[in-house]
Amino acid sequence: MRKRDIMTDQTLKIVKVIKAIPSGKVLSYGEVGNLAGYERAARQVSWTLRTQTKKHDLPWHRVIGAGGKISLKDEGGALIQKQCLESEKVVVNCQGGKVDMKVYNWSPTPYEIDRVLRKS
């Protein structure tokens, strides 16, 4: 088994949180890290999305930048993310590619997130 195939506890929890984001809702990279139990883990969330999305069929498009902005630098990737979100009825502002976090942010209860993290 290759080293990159081994998931740490942190990566596993991040994967679980990302998989739990419901259709039509979004979280920021930092929020995913916080819900997984790791403050200031936005970069780890980004790395997890890059390395685990295909393997775990993660809804990568539901994770956006702080403040609701699509943060992919690649124009093609940003357009795909926008289209994926819009297909789930998430409104993405044409000017700046922003999502209204007051409307579309997923706010699970502590009970819900505990259930997500305990899932095998």
MMTF fields as JSON, N, C-alpha, C and O atoms, coordinates in Angstrom:
{
  "mmtfVersion": "1.0.0",
  "mmtfProducer": "UNKNOWN",
  "numBonds": 479,
  "numAtoms": 480,
  "numGroups": 120,
  "numChains": 1,
  "numModels": 1,
  "chainsPerModel": [1],
  "groupsPerChain": [120],
  "chainIdList": ["A"],
  "bondAtomList": [4, 2, 8, 6, 12, 10, 16, 14, 20, 18, 24, 22, 28, 26, 32, 30, 36, 34, 40, 38, 44, 42, 48, 46, 52, 50, 56, 54, 60, 58, 64, 62, 68, 66, 72, 70, 76, 74, 80, 78, 84, 82, 88, 86, 92, 90, 96, 94, 100, 98, 104, 102, 108, 106, 112, 110, 116, 114, 120, 118, 124, 122, 128, 126, 132, 130, 136, 134, 140, 138, 144, 142, 148, 146, 152, 150, 156, 154, 160, 158, 164, 162, 168, 166, 172, 170, 176, 174, 180, 178, 184, 182, 188, 186, 192, 190, 196, 194, 200, 198, 204, 202, 208, 206, 212, 210, 216, 214, 220, 218, 224, 222, 228, 226, 232, 230, 236, 234, 240, 238, 244, 242, 248, 246, 252, 250, 256, 254, 260, 258, 264, 262, 268, 266, 272, 270, 276, 274, 280, 278, 284, 282, 288, 286, 292, 290, 296, 294, 300, 298, 304, 302, 308, 306, 312, 310, 316, 314, 320, 318, 324, 322, 328, 326, 332, 330, 336, 334, 340, 338, 344, 342, 348, 346, 352, 350, 356, 354, 360, 358, 364, 362, 368, 366, 372, 370, 376, 374, 380, 378, 384, 382, 388, 386, 392, 390, 396, 394, 400, 398, 404, 402, 408, 406, 412, 410, 416, 414, 420, 418, 424, 422, 428, 426, 432, 430, 436, 434, 440, 438, 444, 442, 448, 446, 452, 450, 456, 454, 460, 458, 464, 462, 468, 466, 472, 470, 476, 474],
  "bondOrderList": [1, 1, 1, 1, 1, 1, 1, 1, 1, 1, 1, 1, 1, 1, 1, 1, 1, 1, 1, 1, 1, 1, 1, 1, 1, 1, 1, 1, 1, 1, 1, 1, 1, 1, 1, 1, 1, 1, 1, 1, 1, 1, 1, 1, 1, 1, 1, 1, 1, 1, 1, 1, 1, 1, 1, 1, 1, 1, 1, 1, 1, 1, 1, 1, 1, 1, 1, 1, 1, 1, 1, 1, 1, 1, 1, 1, 1, 1, 1, 1, 1, 1, 1, 1, 1, 1, 1, 1, 1, 1, 1, 1, 1, 1, 1, 1, 1, 1, 1, 1, 1, 1, 1, 1, 1, 1, 1, 1, 1, 1, 1, 1, 1, 1, 1, 1, 1, 1, 1],
  "groupList": [{"groupName": "MET", "atomNameList": ["N", "CA", "C", "O"], "elementList": ["N", "C", "C", "O"], "formalChargeList": [0, 0, 0, 0], "bondAtomList": [1, 0, 2, 1, 3, 2], "bondOrderList": [1, 1, 2], "singleLetterCode": "M", "chemCompType": "L-PEPTIDE LINKING"}, {"groupName": "ARG", "atomNameList": ["N", "CA", "C", "O"], "elementList": ["N", "C", "C", "O"], "formalChargeList": [0, 0, 0, 0], "bondAtomList": [1, 0, 2, 1, 3, 2], "bondOrderList": [1, 1, 2], "singleLetterCode": "R", "chemCompType": "L-PEPTIDE LINKING"}, {"groupName": "LYS", "atomNameList": ["N", "CA", "C", "O"], "elementList": ["N", "C", "C", "O"], "formalChargeList": [0, 0, 0, 0], "bondAtomList": [1, 0, 2, 1, 3, 2], "bondOrderList": [1, 1, 2], "singleLetterCode": "K", "chemCompType": "L-PEPTIDE LINKING"}, {"groupName": "ASP", "atomNameList": ["N", "CA", "C", "O"], "elementList": ["N", "C", "C", "O"], "formalChargeList": [0, 0, 0, 0], "bondAtomList": [1, 0, 2, 1, 3, 2], "bondOrderList": [1, 1, 2], "singleLetterCode": "D", "chemCompType": "L-PEPTIDE LINKING"}, {"groupName": "ILE", "atomNameList": ["N", "CA", "C", "O"], "elementList": ["N", "C", "C", "O"], "formalChargeList": [0, 0, 0, 0], "bondAtomList": [1, 0, 2, 1, 3, 2], "bondOrderList": [1, 1, 2], "singleLetterCode": "I", "chemCompType": "L-PEPTIDE LINKING"}, {"groupName": "THR", "atomNameList": ["N", "CA", "C", "O"], "elementList": ["N", "C", "C", "O"], "formalChargeList": [0, 0, 0, 0], "bondAtomList": [1, 0, 2, 1, 3, 2], "bondOrderList": [1, 1, 2], "singleLetterCode": "T", "chemCompType": "L-PEPTIDE LINKING"}, {"groupName": "GLN", "atomNameList": ["N", "CA", "C", "O"], "elementList": ["N", "C", "C", "O"], "formalChargeList": [0, 0, 0, 0], "bondAtomList": [1, 0, 2, 1, 3, 2], "bondOrderList": [1, 1, 2], "singleLetterCode": "Q", "chemCompType": "L-PEPTIDE LINKING"}, {"groupName": "LEU", "atomNameList": ["N", "CA", "C", "O"], "elementList": ["N", "C", "C", "O"], "formalChargeList": [0, 0, 0, 0], "bondAtomList": [1, 0, 2, 1, 3, 2], "bondOrderList": [1, 1, 2], "singleLetterCode": "L", "chemCompType": "L-PEPTIDE LINKING"}, {"groupName": "VAL", "atomNameList": ["N", "CA", "C", "O"], "elementList": ["N", "C", "C", "O"], "formalChargeList": [0, 0, 0, 0], "bondAtomList": [1, 0, 2, 1, 3, 2], "bondOrderList": [1, 1, 2], "singleLetterCode": "V", "chemCompType": "L-PEPTIDE LINKING"}, {"groupName": "ALA", "atomNameList": ["N", "CA", "C", "O"], "elementList": ["N", "C", "C", "O"], "formalChargeList": [0, 0, 0, 0], "bondAtomList": [1, 0, 2, 1, 3, 2], "bondOrderList": [1, 1, 2], "singleLetterCode": "A", "chemCompType": "L-PEPTIDE LINKING"}, {"groupName": "PRO", "atomNameList": ["N", "CA", "C", "O"], "elementList": ["N", "C", "C", "O"], "formalChargeList": [0, 0, 0, 0], "bondAtomList": [1, 0, 2, 1, 3, 2], "bondOrderList": [1, 1, 2], "singleLetterCode": "P", "chemCompType": "L-PEPTIDE LINKING"}, {"groupName": "SER", "atomNameList": ["N", "CA", "C", "O"], "elementList": ["N", "C", "C", "O"], "formalChargeList": [0, 0, 0, 0], "bondAtomList": [1, 0, 2, 1, 3, 2], "bondOrderList": [1, 1, 2], "singleLetterCode": "S", "chemCompType": "L-PEPTIDE LINKING"}, {"groupName": "GLY", "atomNameList": ["N", "CA", "C", "O"], "elementList": ["N", "C", "C", "O"], "formalChargeList": [0, 0, 0, 0], "bondAtomList": [1, 0, 2, 1, 3, 2], "bondOrderList": [1, 1, 2], "singleLetterCode": "G", "chemCompType": "PEPTIDE LINKING"}, {"groupName": "TYR", "atomNameList": ["N", "CA", "C", "O"], "elementList": ["N", "C", "C", "O"], "formalChargeList": [0, 0, 0, 0], "bondAtomList": [1, 0, 2, 1, 3, 2], "bondOrderList": [1, 1, 2], "singleLetterCode": "Y", "chemCompType": "L-PEPTIDE LINKING"}, {"groupName": "GLU", "atomNameList": ["N", "CA", "C", "O"], "elementList": ["N", "C", "C", "O"], "formalChargeList": [0, 0, 0, 0], "bondAtomList": [1, 0, 2, 1, 3, 2], "bondOrderList": [1, 1, 2], "singleLetterCode": "E", "chemCompType": "L-PEPTIDE LINKING"}, {"groupName": "ASN", "atomNameList": ["N", "CA", "C", "O"], "elementList": ["N", "C", "C", "O"], "formalChargeList": [0, 0, 0, 0], "bondAtomList": [1, 0, 2, 1, 3, 2], "bondOrderList": [1, 1, 2], "singleLetterCode": "N", "chemCompType": "L-PEPTIDE LINKING"}, {"groupName": "TRP", "atomNameList": ["N", "CA", "C", "O"], "elementList": ["N", "C", "C", "O"], "formalChargeList": [0, 0, 0, 0], "bondAtomList": [1, 0, 2, 1, 3, 2], "bondOrderList": [1, 1, 2], "singleLetterCode": "W", "chemCompType": "L-PEPTIDE LINKING"}, {"groupName": "HIS", "atomNameList": ["N", "CA", "C", "O"], "elementList": ["N", "C", "C", "O"], "formalChargeList": [0, 0, 0, 0], "bondAtomList": [1, 0, 2, 1, 3, 2], "bondOrderList": [1, 1, 2], "singleLetterCode": "H", "chemCompType": "L-PEPTIDE LINKING"}, {"groupName": "CYS", "atomNameList": ["N", "CA", "C", "O"], "elementList": ["N", "C", "C", "O"], "formalChargeList": [0, 0, 0, 0], "bondAtomList": [1, 0, 2, 1, 3, 2], "bondOrderList": [1, 1, 2], "singleLetterCode": "C", "chemCompType": "L-PEPTIDE LINKING"}],
  "groupTypeList": [0, 1, 2, 1, 3, 4, 0, 5, 3, 6, 5, 7, 2, 4, 8, 2, 8, 4, 2, 9, 4, 10, 11, 12, 2, 8, 7, 11, 13, 12, 14, 8, 12, 15, 7, 9, 12, 13, 14, 1, 9, 9, 1, 6, 8, 11, 16, 5, 7, 1, 5, 6, 5, 2, 2, 17, 3, 7, 10, 16, 17, 1, 8, 4, 12, 9, 12, 12, 2, 4, 11, 7, 2, 3, 14, 12, 12, 9, 7, 4, 6, 2, 6, 18, 7, 14, 11, 14, 2, 8, 8, 8, 15, 18, 6, 12, 12, 2, 8, 3, 0, 2, 8, 13, 15, 16, 11, 10, 5, 10, 13, 14, 4, 3, 1, 8, 7, 1, 2, 11],
  "groupIdList": [1, 2, 3, 4, 5, 6, 7, 8, 9, 10, 11, 12, 13, 14, 15, 16, 17, 18, 19, 20, 21, 22, 23, 24, 25, 26, 27, 28, 29, 30, 31, 32, 33, 34, 35, 36, 37, 38, 39, 40, 41, 42, 43, 44, 45, 46, 47, 48, 49, 50, 51, 52, 53, 54, 55, 56, 57, 58, 59, 60, 61, 62, 63, 64, 65, 66, 67, 68, 69, 70, 71, 72, 73, 74, 75, 76, 77, 78, 79, 80, 81, 82, 83, 84, 85, 86, 87, 88, 89, 90, 91, 92, 93, 94, 95, 96, 97, 98, 99, 100, 101, 102, 103, 104, 105, 106, 107, 108, 109, 110, 111, 112, 113, 114, 115, 116, 117, 118, 119, 120],
  "secStructList": [7, 7, 4, 4, 4, 7, 7, 7, 2, 2, 2, 2, 2, 2, 2, 2, 2, 2, 2, 2, 7, 7, 6, 6, 7, 5, 3, 3, 2, 2, 2, 2, 2, 2, 2, 6, 6, 7, 6, 6, 7, 2, 2, 2, 2, 2, 2, 2, 2, 2, 2, 2, 2, 2, 2, 2, 6, 7, 7, 4, 4, 4, 3, 3, 7, 4, 4, 4, 5, 7, 7, 7, 1, 1, 2, 2, 2, 2, 2, 2, 2, 2, 2, 2, 2, 2, 2, 6, 6, 7, 7, 3, 3, 6, 6, 6, 6, 3, 3, 7, 2, 2, 2, 2, 5, 7, 7, 7, 7, 2, 2, 2, 2, 2, 2, 2, 2, 2, 7, 7],
  "xCoordList": [0.849, 0.0, 0.894, 1.848, 0.557, 1.331, 0.957, -0.173, 1.918, 1.698, 0.509, -0.264, 0.348, -0.746, -2.116, -3.143, -2.139, -3.393, -3.882, -5.027, -3.029, -3.39, -4.03, -3.45, -5.236, -5.92, -5.705, -5.864, -5.342, -5.232, -6.63, -7.603, -6.729, -8.01, -8.584, -9.789, -7.716, -8.147, -8.748, -9.82, -8.068, -8.565, -9.889, -10.805, -9.996, -11.23, -12.403, -13.495, -12.191, -13.261, -13.648, -14.828, -12.67, -12.944, -13.764, -14.722, -13.402, -14.15, -15.599, -16.523, -15.8, -17.151, -17.991, -19.162, -17.4, -18.134, -18.5, -19.64, -17.557, -17.829, -18.94, -19.841, -18.884, -19.911, -21.292, -22.303, -21.345, -22.619, -23.277, -24.443, -22.562, -23.149, -24.325, -24.139, -25.529, -26.693, -26.69, -26.093, -27.362, -27.563, -28.244, -29.18, -27.764, -28.343, -27.775, -28.241, -26.758, -26.105, -24.604, -24.081, -23.916, -22.47, -21.823, -22.481, -20.523, -19.681, -18.391, -17.971, -17.77, -16.442, -15.406, -15.695, -14.215, -13.123, -12.907, -12.756, -12.894, -12.68, -13.8, -13.551, -15.035, -16.166, -16.088, -16.401, -15.674, -15.518, -14.511, -14.764, -13.361, -12.343, -12.862, -12.621, -13.578, -14.127, -15.112, -15.06, -16.007, -16.989, -16.324, -16.83, -15.188, -14.441, -13.656, -13.102, -13.614, -12.926, -11.541, -10.757, -11.235, -9.892, -9.995, -10.351, -9.68, -9.678, -8.516, -7.47, -8.715, -7.669, -7.144, -5.939, -8.05, -7.653, -8.095, -8.233, -8.318, -8.793, -7.845, -8.298, -6.551, -5.593, -5.652, -5.507, -5.861, -6.002, -7.267, -7.266, -8.335, -9.578, -9.326, -9.773, -8.62, -8.278, -7.464, -7.743, -6.462, -5.632, -6.489, -6.332, -7.384, -8.257, -9.131, -9.31, -9.669, -10.486, -9.665, -10.149, -8.435, -7.57, -7.224, -7.139, -7.026, -6.515, -7.574, -7.327, -8.728, -9.716, -11.05, -11.899, -11.252, -12.552, -12.975, -14.084, -12.112, -12.482, -12.646, -13.601, -11.733, -11.754, -13.034, -13.568, -13.527, -14.678, -15.923, -16.922, -15.856, -16.987, -17.526, -18.718, -16.622, -16.987, -17.713, -17.359, -18.722, -19.396, -18.536, -18.903, -17.418, -16.395, -16.958, -16.492, -17.958, -18.502, -19.245, -19.522, -19.574, -20.291, -19.352, -19.805, -18.054, -17.068, -16.536, -15.962, -16.739, -16.367, -15.507, -15.31, -15.015, -14.157, -14.913, -16.141, -14.156, -14.735, -15.513, -15.103, -16.613, -17.43, -18.316, -19.01, -18.306, -19.19, -18.662, -19.42, -17.384, -16.812, -16.269, -15.6, -16.574, -15.941, -14.468, -14.12, -13.614, -12.21, -11.276, -10.057, -11.83, -10.968, -10.35, -11.048, -9.056, -8.344, -8.561, -8.615, -8.684, -8.891, -10.299, -11.287, -10.388, -11.683, -12.621, -13.814, -12.086, -12.9, -13.464, -14.639, -12.63, -13.067, -14.093, -15.053, -13.885, -14.828, -16.184, -17.226, -16.169, -17.419, -18.147, -19.367, -17.414, -18.021, -18.623, -19.735, -17.884, -18.403, -19.687, -20.665, -19.682, -20.866, -22.049, -23.156, -21.823, -22.889, -23.413, -24.618, -22.497, -22.911, -23.785, -24.814, -23.373, -24.159, -25.521, -26.541, -25.538, -26.801, -27.739, -28.959, -27.175, -28.015, -28.705, -29.699, -28.161, -28.752, -29.561, -29.893, -29.869, -30.692, -29.996, -30.656, -28.651, -27.883, -27.644, -27.134, -28.008, -27.817, -26.384, -25.939, -25.676, -24.304, -24.323, -24.676, -23.945, -23.912, -22.934, -21.787, -23.383, -22.517, -21.319, -20.233, -21.509, -20.422, -19.633, -20.052, -18.516, -17.653, -17.864, -17.132, -18.849, -19.054, -19.304, -18.708, -20.183, -20.458, -21.806, -22.757, -21.845, -23.049, -23.467, -22.621, -24.751, -25.251, -25.209, -26.05, -24.237, -24.041, -25.194, -25.417, -25.92, -27.073, -28.191, -28.994, -28.229, -29.281, -28.839, -29.606, -27.606, -27.189, -26.193, -25.82, -25.762, -24.807, -25.466, -26.568, -24.787, -25.288, -24.891, -23.716, -25.863, -25.605, -26.139, -27.239, -25.356, -25.84, -25.843, -25.055, -26.741, -26.767, -25.588, -25.037, -25.192, -24.122, -24.452, -23.567, -25.726, -26.147, -25.902, -25.379, -26.287, -26.093, -24.619, -24.256, -23.775, -22.352, -21.721, -20.829, -22.171, -21.677, -22.032, -21.207, -23.261, -23.696, -22.845, -22.46, -22.554, -21.738, -20.35, -19.847, -19.734, -18.36, -18.269, -17.212, -19.351, -19.345, -19.623, -19.361, -20.161, -20.474, -19.218, -18.141, -19.369, -18.188, -18.152, -17.226],
  "yCoordList": [-1.177, 0.0, 1.241, 1.344, 2.172, 3.399, 4.348, 4.339, 5.162, 6.095, 7.011, 7.297, 7.479, 8.395, 7.712, 8.391, 6.37, 5.634, 5.491, 5.103, 5.8, 5.68, 6.991, 8.064, 6.892, 8.092, 8.272, 7.338, 9.479, 9.804, 9.973, 10.073, 10.004, 10.235, 11.582, 11.713, 12.575, 13.902, 13.862, 14.42, 13.212, 13.126, 12.375, 12.78, 11.3, 10.52, 11.362, 11.297, 12.141, 12.99, 14.075, 14.395, 14.632, 15.65, 15.038, 15.652, 13.849, 13.152, 12.938, 13.163, 12.51, 12.268, 13.54, 13.511, 14.649, 15.913, 16.329, 16.718, 16.253, 16.651, 15.787, 16.304, 14.487, 13.583, 13.889, 13.594, 14.473, 14.742, 16.051, 16.28, 16.908, 18.185, 17.882, 17.265, 18.312, 17.998, 18.762, 19.832, 18.193, 18.858, 20.199, 20.294, 21.235, 22.56, 23.356, 24.459, 22.804, 23.493, 23.533, 22.751, 24.446, 24.586, 24.802, 25.176, 24.558, 24.892, 25.5, 25.201, 26.349, 26.849, 25.807, 24.914, 25.927, 25.014, 25.021, 23.967, 26.212, 26.331, 25.708, 25.092, 25.864, 25.269, 23.741, 23.089, 23.174, 21.721, 21.276, 20.331, 21.964, 21.626, 21.742, 20.864, 22.828, 23.018, 21.916, 21.383, 21.566, 20.519, 19.153, 18.294, 18.967, 17.716, 17.684, 16.651, 18.83, 18.896, 19.496, 19.363, 20.161, 20.721, 22.186, 22.509, 23.068, 24.492, 24.811, 24.164, 25.791, 26.277, 25.164, 25.054, 24.353, 23.227, 23.41, 22.428, 24.648, 24.892, 24.305, 23.747, 24.426, 23.871, 22.353, 21.752, 21.729, 20.275, 19.849, 18.83, 20.624, 20.325, 20.415, 19.553, 21.442, 21.603, 20.404, 19.859, 20.003, 18.847, 17.579, 16.771, 17.411, 16.24, 16.216, 15.164, 17.353, 17.41, 17.037, 16.319, 17.52, 17.209, 15.73, 15.168, 15.102, 13.727, 12.651, 11.488, 12.999, 11.98, 12.069, 11.193, 13.107, 13.306, 12.118, 11.609, 11.671, 10.557, 9.26, 8.516, 8.995, 7.745, 7.61, 6.51, 8.721, 8.692, 9.358, 9.547, 9.711, 10.349, 11.53, 11.613, 12.429, 13.57, 14.651, 14.912, 15.276, 16.401, 17.668, 18.603, 17.683, 18.726, 20.118, 21.098, 20.203, 21.5, 22.195, 23.391, 21.476, 22.066, 22.722, 23.274, 22.664, 23.303, 24.534, 24.435, 25.698, 26.955, 27.791, 27.441, 28.874, 29.737, 30.507, 30.589, 31.06, 31.879, 33.028, 33.586, 33.368, 34.453, 34.029, 34.86, 32.738, 32.221, 32.292, 32.11, 32.552, 32.723, 31.403, 30.644, 31.151, 30.034, 30.401, 31.441, 29.552, 29.948, 29.199, 29.338, 28.411, 27.727, 28.75, 29.608, 28.656, 29.606, 29.285, 30.185, 27.998, 27.549, 27.936, 27.514, 28.738, 29.207, 28.057, 28.112, 27.026, 25.87, 25.17, 24.805, 24.982, 24.334, 25.17, 24.64, 26.488, 27.39, 27.357, 27.394, 27.286, 27.217, 25.905, 25.898, 24.802, 23.503, 23.542, 23.059, 24.119, 24.21, 25.036, 24.653, 26.156, 27.019, 26.242, 26.308, 25.516, 24.747, 23.637, 23.396, 22.967, 21.908, 22.485, 21.907, 23.629, 24.26, 24.705, 24.501, 25.308, 25.769, 24.6, 24.747, 23.444, 22.269, 21.791, 21.067, 22.209, 21.88, 23.06, 23.106, 24.005, 25.186, 26.18, 26.957, 26.162, 27.164, 28.33, 28.139, 29.516, 30.703, 31.2, 31.472, 31.31, 31.828, 33.168, 33.249, 34.21, 35.558, 35.608, 35.179, 36.129, 36.222, 37.132, 36.872, 38.191, 39.113, 38.59, 38.766, 37.96, 37.503, 36.059, 35.562, 35.378, 33.962, 33.687, 32.778, 34.469, 34.313, 33.647, 33.802, 32.902, 32.243, 32.943, 33.265, 33.178, 33.814, 32.784, 31.887, 32.921, 31.96, 31.988, 31.001, 33.088, 33.146, 32.224, 31.734, 31.996, 31.175, 29.721, 28.805, 29.502, 28.168, 27.456, 26.312, 28.122, 27.498, 26.35, 26.5, 25.214, 24.064, 24.265, 24.468, 24.208, 24.373, 23.157, 23.196, 22.076, 20.883, 21.112, 21.895, 20.415, 20.477, 19.667, 18.839, 19.886, 19.058, 17.562, 16.731, 17.233, 15.825, 15.276, 14.173, 16.057, 15.609, 15.393, 14.387, 16.327, 16.209, 15.058, 14.386, 14.821, 13.678, 12.374, 11.466, 12.288, 11.104, 10.903, 9.778, 11.998, 11.946, 11.401, 10.522, 11.922, 11.529, 10.11, 9.484, 9.601, 8.244, 7.175, 5.993, 7.603, 6.675, 5.941, 6.53, 4.643, 3.919, 3.866, 3.293],
  "zCoordList": [0.0, 0.0, 0.0, 0.771, -0.885, -0.965, 0.166, 0.656, 0.571, 1.678, 1.409, 2.323, 0.161, -0.135, -0.102, -0.106, -0.068, 0.014, 1.459, 1.69, 2.417, 3.828, 4.273, 4.108, 4.839, 5.308, 6.8, 7.586, 7.169, 8.586, 9.159, 8.412, 10.469, 11.129, 10.697, 10.477, 10.578, 10.164, 8.759, 8.526, 7.835, 6.461, 6.411, 5.695, 7.156, 7.191, 7.692, 7.127, 8.732, 9.267, 8.266, 8.119, 7.589, 6.567, 5.432, 4.963, 4.992, 3.942, 4.383, 3.601, 5.617, 6.129, 6.125, 5.748, 6.541, 6.556, 5.134, 4.88, 4.216, 2.826, 2.237, 1.575, 2.47, 1.938, 2.508, 1.871, 3.691, 4.357, 3.929, 4.249, 3.218, 2.802, 1.867, 0.818, 2.244, 1.406, 0.084, -0.037, -0.885, -2.162, -1.915, -1.121, -2.604, -2.442, -1.293, -1.008, -0.618, 0.496, 0.241, -0.553, 0.915, 0.774, 2.137, 3.108, 2.182, 3.341, 2.806, 1.688, 3.605, 3.242, 3.656, 4.452, 3.118, 3.473, 4.987, 5.605, 5.574, 7.016, 7.827, 8.863, 7.361, 8.07, 8.05, 9.046, 6.926, 6.857, 7.913, 8.661, 7.972, 8.969, 10.387, 11.215, 10.672, 12.025, 12.385, 13.493, 11.47, 11.744, 11.925, 12.648, 11.261, 11.409, 12.718, 13.095, 13.409, 14.696, 14.635, 15.575, 13.521, 13.341, 12.943, 11.81, 13.887, 13.58, 12.643, 12.685, 11.821, 10.914, 9.994, 9.765, 9.478, 8.625, 7.174, 6.446, 6.746, 5.38, 4.332, 3.334, 4.549, 3.578, 3.544, 2.479, 4.691, 4.751, 3.996, 3.304, 4.131, 3.408, 1.906, 1.148, 1.479, 0.064, -0.438, -1.506, 0.339, -0.03, -0.101, -1.016, 0.858, 0.869, -0.376, -0.989, -0.75, -1.965, -3.2, -4.075, -3.27, -4.425, -4.506, -5.598, -3.364, -3.378, -3.166, -3.484, -2.645, -2.276, -3.021, -2.855, -3.838, -4.48, -5.33, -5.171, -6.224, -7.104, -6.33, -6.551, -5.437, -4.668, -3.838, -3.699, -3.289, -2.387, -2.98, -2.285, -4.259, -4.947, -4.129, -3.834, -3.778, -2.932, -3.735, -4.885, -3.135, -3.781, -3.644, -2.933, -4.316, -4.202, -4.459, -3.878, -5.326, -5.724, -4.587, -4.681, -3.519, -2.386, -1.377, -0.375, -1.636, -0.752, -1.481, -2.566, -0.858, -1.501, -0.558, 0.605, -1.074, -0.283, 0.793, 0.781, 1.708, 2.783, 2.157, 1.14, 2.759, 2.223, 1.072, 0.487, 0.734, -0.3, -1.717, -2.669, -1.871, -3.212, -3.764, -3.063, -5.039, -5.726, -5.835, -6.394, -5.307, -5.197, -6.143, -6.044, -7.055, -8.015, -8.96, -9.499, -9.154, -10.012, -11.486, -12.324, -11.796, -13.166, -13.621, -13.02, -14.683, -15.157, -15.504, -15.204, -16.129, -16.497, -15.276, -15.251, -14.263, -13.031, -12.289, -11.731, -12.285, -11.621, -12.321, -11.666, -13.641, -14.395, -14.111, -13.945, -14.053, -13.737, -12.333, -12.118, -11.37, -10.0, -9.979, -9.338, -10.674, -10.75, -11.332, -10.797, -12.411, -13.058, -12.14, -12.071, -11.439, -10.497, -9.392, -9.042, -8.841, -7.78, -8.308, -7.649, -9.486, -10.052, -10.361, -10.286, -10.708, -10.97, -9.689, -9.741, -8.534, -7.231, -6.685, -5.501, -7.564, -7.221, -6.307, -5.616, -6.296, -5.553, -6.511, -7.615, -6.091, -6.928, -6.744, -5.628, -7.869, -7.859, -8.57, -9.747, -7.863, -8.415, -9.578, -9.449, -10.706, -11.893, -11.663, -12.179, -10.895, -10.601, -9.409, -8.265, -9.659, -8.582, -8.151, -7.295, -8.725, -8.413, -6.942, -6.366, -6.334, -4.896, -4.657, -5.424, -3.56, -3.085, -1.795, -0.961, -1.628, -0.406, 0.725, 0.788, 1.605, 2.684, 3.694, 4.395, 3.78, 4.692, 4.208, 5.001, 2.9, 2.312, 2.14, 2.435, 1.663, 1.23, 2.148, 1.887, 3.215, 4.125, 4.895, 5.423, 4.954, 5.724, 7.177, 7.482, 8.068, 9.497, 10.253, 10.804, 10.277, 10.99, 12.498, 13.028, 13.166, 14.622, 15.157, 14.431, 16.408, 16.99, 16.921, 16.715, 17.094, 17.014, 15.604, 15.444, 14.584, 13.196, 12.873, 12.263, 13.278, 12.938, 13.708, 13.19, 14.935, 15.702, 14.986, 14.892, 14.484, 13.731, 12.479, 12.16, 11.771, 10.562, 10.885, 10.186, 11.94, 12.286, 12.848, 12.769, 13.409, 13.956, 12.91, 13.132, 11.757, 10.68, 10.22, 10.128, 9.931, 9.436, 7.942, 7.367]
}
